[in-house]
Amino acid sequence: MALNCGIVGLPNVGKSTIFKALTSAPAEAANYPFCTIEPNVGIVTVKDPRMNKICEFIPPQKVIPAIVEIVDIAGLVKGASKGEGLGNQFLGHIRSVNAIIHVVRCFEDGDVIHVNGKVDPADDIETINIELALADLEVVDKKIANIPKLIKSQNKEVSTKAKIQQNILEGVKKQLEAGAPVRRMDISKEDLEAIEDLNLITQKPSLYLCNVDEAGLLEDNEHVKKVKEIAQKDGSEVIVLSGKIESEISLIDDPAERAEFLAASGIEQSGLDVLTNTAYKMLGYCTYFTAGEKEVRAWTFNAGTKAPQAAGIIHTDFEKGFIKAEVYHCEDLFQYKSEAKVKEAGKFRIEGKDYVVKDGDIMHFRFNV
């Protein structure tokens, strides 16, 4: 299971620069709108300090961390939902991701063109949110128009689902007509699941990424403060980073040199680390580990997952033939220094099908197919 995030925003806010820095993947970055047409996709690893500690006590031949897929989607403009700036094509790309990273320009630079002629984060955010809401409204209107036909279906399951969706969609339609995202609605988890098949863009978890200059990393400027105010109302996370600085960090391969550069820049963590960790928490993702002589590996799962389904993330046969799971927590390994000592301390457990996997568990599955 890979975390899949789409980077969106107006043209020339620094999306492609940030993408290239975070993923070290080639993405065209230029000082003009729509230099990105097809989405660029990069795979980045999630830095989890627990993996390094596990490897201290269970030295492996190979280490395989969790990954995040980052998709750089071309800049959206006012009228994108109606096809402006190839908007329909770009909006289609956004529907395929799990979460949205909304890059907002929070720096002044006369040499970098702003599509609207001035830096105004509130206006920029509103433009994107309205276009995404209008795109979703088109999907909702089509679904509502089709509901009467579905209610009359001879398939009882289809008919029942349509009746449930009917009332929910009327409320969603009003929200979108106001230019507001669905995620702001006071709506139950069950109702959201009932319309999940519509794959609404504004229903996806979202975070704002403030792209600042070097000074903006040390203290929030007025642009960042405005974004944080908006995010608080929106219930979204905010990350502040500098695309320029991240570009420089990405060129440093030596860990010691990188740490020295971060310290000199007044940065505790690189933007990549902050972004991946925040995105994980935003989506309710957790990590369990498999650890042995051959490899130490991180596996991503949704909070609340039970042992058989967690086994299925490795291979479907593991879930089909699940018997038991051997489990202990990584903190137990850190305390007792070896798996043998963990067993001696009574922390090594055999769990069945109803066991809810915890973040940081180290697991080995018994199965038979």
C-alpha positions in Angstrom: 0.0 0.0 0.0 1.6 3.2 -1.2 0.6 6.7 -0.1 -0.3 8.7 -3.2 -0.4 12.5 -3.0 -1.1 15.0 -5.8 0.6 18.4 -5.8 -1.8 21.1 -7.0 -1.8 24.9 -7.1 -1.8 27.8 -9.5 1.0 28.0 -12.1 4.3 29.3 -11.0 3.9 28.7 -7.2 6.8 26.3 -7.2 5.1 23.0 -7.5 7.6 21.4 -10.0 10.6 22.9 -8.2 9.4 21.3 -4.9 8.5 18.0 -6.6 11.9 17.8 -8.1 13.6 18.6 -4.8 11.5 16.1 -2.8 11.7 13.2 -5.2 14.9 13.9 -7.1 12.9 13.0 -10.2 13.1 15.0 -13.4 10.3 17.6 -13.6 10.3 20.5 -16.0 10.4 23.8 -13.9 10.2 27.1 -15.8 9.1 30.7 -15.3 5.9 30.4 -17.4 2.5 28.8 -16.9 1.7 25.2 -17.9 5.3 24.0 -18.3 3.9 20.7 -16.8 1.2 19.0 -18.9 1.4 15.3 -18.2 1.7 14.6 -14.5 5.2 13.8 -13.2 5.4 10.9 -10.8 8.1 10.3 -8.3 8.6 7.7 -5.6 10.2 8.8 -2.3 11.0 6.8 0.8 9.6 7.5 4.2 12.4 8.1 6.8 11.4 6.3 9.9 14.1 6.3 12.7 12.5 3.1 14.1 13.9 1.2 11.1 17.4 2.2 11.8 17.1 1.1 15.5 15.5 -2.2 14.4 18.5 -2.8 12.2 20.9 -2.3 15.1 19.4 -5.3 16.9 18.4 -7.4 13.8 21.1 -6.7 11.2 19.6 -7.4 7.7 21.0 -7.9 4.3 18.5 -5.4 2.9 16.4 -2.5 4.3 13.1 -1.6 2.5 11.4 1.5 3.8 7.8 2.5 3.2 7.3 4.7 0.1 5.2 7.7 -0.9 4.2 8.4 -4.5 4.2 12.1 -5.3 2.3 13.3 -8.4 3.1 16.7 -9.8 -0.1 17.9 -11.5 -0.1 20.9 -13.8 -1.1 24.3 -12.5 -4.8 25.1 -12.4 -6.3 28.5 -13.3 -9.6 30.2 -12.9 -12.0 28.4 -15.3 -10.2 25.1 -15.1 -13.4 23.2 -14.4 -14.6 24.5 -17.8 -11.4 23.6 -19.6 -9.4 26.7 -19.2 -5.6 26.0 -19.3 -6.3 22.3 -20.1 -8.1 22.2 -16.7 -10.4 19.3 -17.4 -7.4 17.1 -18.2 -5.6 18.2 -15.0 -8.6 17.7 -12.8 -8.9 14.2 -14.0 -5.4 13.5 -12.8 -6.3 14.8 -9.3 -9.1 12.3 -8.9 -6.7 9.5 -9.0 -4.7 10.4 -5.8 -5.4 9.7 -2.2 -4.6 13.1 -0.8 -3.9 16.6 -2.0 -0.9 18.8 -1.3 -2.0 22.4 -2.2 1.2 24.5 -2.8 0.6 28.2 -2.1 3.1 30.8 -3.0 4.1 32.8 0.1 7.2 34.7 -1.2 7.7 37.9 -3.1 10.0 37.8 -6.2 9.6 40.2 -9.1 11.6 37.8 -11.3 9.0 35.0 -10.9 5.8 35.7 -12.8 2.5 35.3 -10.8 -0.4 34.2 -12.9 -2.6 36.9 -11.4 0.1 39.6 -11.2 0.3 39.7 -7.4 1.0 37.4 -4.5 -2.2 36.8 -2.6 -2.5 33.4 -0.9 -6.1 33.9 0.2 -7.2 34.6 -3.4 -5.0 31.8 -4.8 -6.5 29.3 -2.4 -10.1 30.5 -3.2 -9.4 30.1 -6.9 -8.2 26.5 -6.6 -11.0 25.5 -4.1 -13.7 27.0 -6.3 -12.4 25.1 -9.4 -12.2 21.8 -7.5 -15.7 22.4 -6.1 -17.1 23.1 -9.5 -15.5 20.0 -10.9 -17.1 17.9 -8.2 -20.5 19.7 -8.7 -20.6 18.5 -12.2 -20.1 14.9 -11.0 -22.7 15.3 -8.3 -25.3 16.8 -10.7 -24.9 13.9 -13.1 -25.3 11.4 -10.2 -28.4 13.2 -8.9 -30.0 13.1 -12.4 -29.4 9.4 -12.5 -30.8 8.6 -9.0 -34.5 8.2 -10.0 -33.5 5.5 -12.6 -31.3 3.7 -10.0 -34.1 3.7 -7.4 -36.3 1.9 -9.8 -33.7 -0.8 -10.4 -34.7 -4.4 -10.0 -31.4 -4.9 -8.2 -32.3 -4.3 -4.5 -28.8 -3.5 -3.6 -28.5 -0.8 -6.3 -31.9 0.6 -5.4 -31.2 0.8 -1.7 -27.9 2.5 -2.2 -29.5 5.1 -4.5 -32.1 6.0 -1.9 -29.3 6.5 0.7 -27.3 8.6 -1.7 -30.2 10.8 -2.7 -30.5 12.8 0.5 -26.7 13.0 1.1 -26.1 14.3 -2.4 -28.6 17.2 -2.0 -26.5 18.4 0.9 -23.3 17.9 -0.9 -24.6 19.9 -3.9 -25.4 22.9 -1.7 -21.9 22.8 -0.2 -20.3 22.7 -3.6 -22.5 25.4 -5.0 -21.1 27.6 -2.3 -17.6 26.9 -3.6 -16.7 25.0 -0.4 -15.0 21.5 -0.2 -17.0 18.5 0.9 -14.4 17.7 3.7 -15.7 20.8 5.5 -19.2 19.4 5.8 -20.5 18.1 9.1 -21.2 14.7 7.7 -21.0 11.2 9.2 -18.3 8.7 8.2 -21.1 6.4 7.0 -22.5 9.1 4.7 -19.1 9.8 3.3 -18.6 6.1 2.6 -22.0 6.0 0.8 -20.8 8.5 -1.8 -17.2 7.2 -2.0 -17.7 5.8 -5.5 -18.0 9.4 -6.8 -14.3 9.9 -5.9 -14.9 13.6 -5.2 -11.8 15.7 -5.2 -12.9 18.0 -2.4 -13.6 15.0 -0.2 -9.9 14.0 -0.2 -7.7 14.9 2.8 -5.7 18.1 2.0 -2.8 20.0 3.4 -1.4 23.4 2.5 2.2 23.7 1.6 3.5 27.3 2.0 6.4 27.8 -0.4 8.6 30.6 1.2 12.0 32.2 0.8 14.8 31.6 3.2 13.6 34.3 5.6 10.2 32.7 5.7 11.6 29.5 7.2 12.8 31.3 10.3 9.6 33.3 11.0 6.1 33.2 9.5 5.5 36.0 7.1 2.1 37.6 6.6 1.3 35.3 3.7 2.0 32.2 5.8 -0.1 33.6 8.7 -3.0 34.1 6.2 -2.7 30.5 5.0 -2.7 29.2 8.6 -5.9 31.1 9.3 -7.6 29.6 6.2 -6.3 26.1 7.1 -7.7 26.3 10.6 -11.2 27.0 9.2 -10.7 24.2 6.6 -9.5 21.7 9.2 -6.3 21.2 7.1 -2.7 20.8 8.0 0.0 23.4 7.0 3.6 22.8 6.1 6.1 25.6 5.6 9.2 25.0 3.4 11.4 26.7 0.8 11.5 25.1 -2.6 14.8 26.8 -3.2 16.4 25.4 0.0 14.9 22.0 -0.6 16.5 22.0 -4.1 19.9 22.6 -2.4 19.3 19.9 0.2 18.4 17.4 -2.5 21.9 17.8 -4.0 23.7 16.8 -0.8 24.2 13.0 -0.7 26.4 12.8 2.4 24.2 12.5 5.6 26.7 14.5 7.7 27.0 17.3 5.2 23.2 17.4 4.9 22.7 17.6 8.7 25.3 20.5 8.8 23.4 22.3 6.0 20.1 21.9 7.8 21.5 23.2 11.0 23.1 26.2 9.2 19.7 27.0 7.6 17.9 26.7 11.0 15.9 23.7 9.8 15.3 20.7 12.1 14.0 18.4 9.4 14.0 18.5 5.6 10.7 19.3 3.9 10.5 15.8 2.6 10.5 14.3 6.1 7.9 16.7 7.4 5.7 16.2 4.3 5.7 12.4 4.4 5.1 12.2 8.1 2.3 14.8 8.0 0.7 13.1 5.0 0.8 9.7 6.8 -0.9 11.1 9.9 -3.5 13.0 7.8 -4.6 9.7 6.1 -4.6 7.7 9.3 -1.7 5.5 7.9 0.5 3.4 10.2 3.5 1.2 9.8 4.3 -2.4 10.9 7.6 -4.1 10.3 8.9 -7.5 9.2 12.4 -8.1 10.5 14.9 -10.9 9.9 18.4 -11.7 8.6 17.3 -11.2 4.9 15.5 -7.9 5.3 13.9 -5.3 7.5 10.9 -3.9 5.8 8.2 -1.4 6.6 4.6 -2.0 5.5 1.9 0.7 5.4 -1.6 -0.1 6.7 -4.7 1.8 7.7 -5.4 2.3 11.4 -7.8 -0.4 12.7 -6.5 -3.1 10.3 -6.7 -6.6 11.7 -3.9 -9.2 11.4 -5.2 -11.2 8.4 -5.7 -8.0 6.3 -2.2 -6.7 7.4 -0.8 -10.1 6.2 -2.6 -9.6 2.9 -0.6 -6.4 2.3 2.4 -8.6 1.9 0.6 -11.2 -0.3 -3.0 -12.1 -0.8 -2.1 -15.8 0.0 -1.0 -14.7 3.5 -4.5 -13.4 4.1 -6.3 -16.3 2.6 -4.3 -18.9 4.5 -3.8 -16.9 7.7 -3.4 -19.0 10.8 -1.6 -16.8 13.5 0.7 -13.8 13.8 3.8 -13.7 15.9 3.9 -10.1 17.3 6.0 -7.9 19.5 6.4 -4.1 19.4 9.5 -2.4 18.2 9.8 -0.5 21.6 10.1 -3.9 23.3 13.0 -4.7 20.9 14.7 -1.4 21.7 14.3 -2.1 25.5 15.4 -5.7 25.5 18.0 -5.5 22.6 17.1 -8.9 21.0 14.2 -11.0 20.0 15.3 -13.7 22.4 15.3 -11.3 25.3 11.8 -10.0 24.2 10.6 -13.6 24.4 12.2 -14.1 27.8 10.4 -10.9 29.0 7.0 -12.3 27.9 6.5 -9.6 25.3 6.4 -11.9 22.3 2.8 -12.9 21.6 0.8 -15.2 19.3 -2.3 -13.3 18.0 -5.3 -14.5 16.0 -7.7 -13.1 13.4 -9.2 -10.5 15.6 -5.9 -8.8 16.6 -5.8 -5.1 15.6 -2.4 -4.3 14.4 -0.6 -1.4 16.1 1.8 1.2 14.6 5.3 -0.1 15.3 4.5 -3.8 15.6 7.1 -6.3 14.4 5.2 -9.2 12.8 5.7 -12.7 11.4 2.7 -14.5 9.8 1.9 -18.1 9.9 -0.2 -19.2 7.0 -1.2 -22.2 5.0 -2.5 -22.3 1.4 
